[in-house]
Each structure stands twice: as C-alpha cells, then as structure tokens.
Amino acid sequence: MMDLHEMGIPSVDLDDFIKGNDQQKAAFVQSLGQAYEHIGFVAVKNHLIDEPTTNQLYKQVQSFFDLPLSTKLQYEIPGLAGQRGYTSFGKEHAKDSNAGDLKEFWHFGQMVTGEDPIKSEYPENVWVDELPEFNAVGIKAYKDLESTGRFMLQAIALYLNLDENYFDDKIHHGNSILRPIHYPPITAEPKSAVRAGQHEDINLITLLIGASAEGLQVLNKQNEWVDVTALPNHIVVNVGDMLQRLTNGKLKSTTHRVINPPREKWGTPRYSIPFFLHPRSEMRLDCLPECIENGEDPKWEPISAGEYLDQRLTEIGLKK
C-alpha cells in the first residue's frame, strides 16, 4: 500500500481483485474495507477507464464549457432538477449553506436497454449538437466508470460478509450520474475561500477522474483539512452517504470541499469529472443486520434510495 500524503489515503490495485489469486483478492478486500472504515477514500489503479478516453473526455469537456453562455443555456432544461444536461453557474450549494458553489456542470445519466420499467423514471440524456464527440466520449466514460464501480462494490460486499454480487442487481440501470464540472478562473476577490462548500456525497460511491488542478481537500479525524492530489493513472473512489447509511456508519462518508487556488493561480480554470454511482430507486438503505453490533440500534431511519435522493436534492437547491 502506498500513501498519497500524511493522511494515509492508500492506493489499491483493482487488478488484484479482478485478475488476482485468492490471496491477492482477499488482500484487496481488506485494504479497501479498512480504508473505507477509517478514511473513506482510496486511490485506485488499473481501473477500467483508459488514458486515451480520459484525455479525450477532458478535451471535449473543456470545449463544451468554452462555448458561449447563450449556447450552453440552450441545454439547461427547466423542470429536470439538473438531472440531465447543463446547470449554470452558482445554482447548487452545500447542504447547510445558501452560498452558490462557484461552478457550472453537465450531467450524463443512465441509458436503459431492454424492457426494464425503470426507464420511465429517468429523463433522456441531452445531446450537444455542436460537439458530437462530447456526447460519445461522455457515454463511454460513464460505462467504463460504472463497470469499475461494480467491481469496487463487489469487494465492499465481501468486506461486509455479504454475497459478492449483493449490489449487482441493485445498481443495474441505477440512477448514476457522470458530472463534468468547470470552476472558472477567479477574476475578483472571492467572497469565500471555497469553490465548492464542504459536503458529503449522496450516493453509494463516487469515482473521481483526477481533477485538472489542485483544490480537493478531505477532513480527517483530527478535524484538519488535508489536500488530496490524484496520482498519475489513478482514480479516487470515496464512500457516499447511502453506503454509510446502509452500513450504520461502519464505512465512512468523508466530508470534503474544493478550495480556491493561491492568488497566482486565480487565472487557472479547474475541471473535475466525478461519477456518482447510485442504485435503483427501490433499493432499501435500511441498516444491514451484519453492521449492527450487539445491543446497538440503527443510527438512521429506514428509507429507500429514491426517497433519500429526493430529500438531498432539495437540501442542496437542485429540487424545489
């Protein structure tokens, strides 16, 4: 295991889980589970999104956000609570803050194949006429990260003493989102030191392709903010609130934020592309019996993933 920094975010090799022998697979499961119990973040190498796809995705994302605002606003669809297409600058905020985050973003969503009735729950994806490659590489990246996330959840299931495939049907055609984000250059003294306020992610796990500039910080157990810098060819994968809730707090959904760069780098835009892996809306987030200690009560009330998502979208300002 290799530490990213003094906080000790470990690096794990997904090949150990997918292609390794029983011993390598078991070691991966333990390393991952321990990291998620104590830190909530890991860096993952040999994930399933290759470097050419990542490079092409960043290039296309930059091209999209470089379009005139009048063009981008044509792709902001009223009534969708930002679930698909474009969300303009400052619309979203952290749960306990009214200050809009200094970002604009795009959402690619699930593409349902076959006769699955869940298709009726999802809006259609929005396609950018000006940039056909943006659409194509976005969908490829979505599928690659979804596949990576499925393996990560299989390892988590084993760590929790569940069947390895416990999550598979729950995330099949799940409500996952790929979110390219643009934090524009800072042109005047900012009102706040943060580009995105401190928060925890809503979903099961988040897979982050290395951001194009520094700024991501995680709150450690000593209540200190620590920088997270992506290693080359790694993605960062963290626990979200749904998984924390399901495991009665055994696995940690870590508070994180994006801070402004030092003044000399104000002119640098920041691009970040997280994949928020969500289950199907009907998945129950009621605490797993395997995660309740003797005599302990569940920390949270029973709820479905769909109900919980609606609550949280309202709290962050995307849903009225």
Secondary structure by P-SEA (a helix, b strand, c coil): ccccccccbbbbbccccccccaaaaaaaaaaaaaaaacccbbbbccccccaaaaaaaaaaaaaaaaccaaaaaaacccccccccccccccccccccccccccccbbbbbbbbcccccccccccccccccccaaaaaaaaaaaaaaaaaaaaaaaaaaaaaccccccccccccccbbbbbbcccccccccccccccccbbbbcccbbbbcccccccccccccccbbbbbbbcccbbbbbbcaaaaaaaccccccccccccccccccccbbbbbbbbbbbccccccccccccccccccccccccccaaaaaaaaaaaacccc
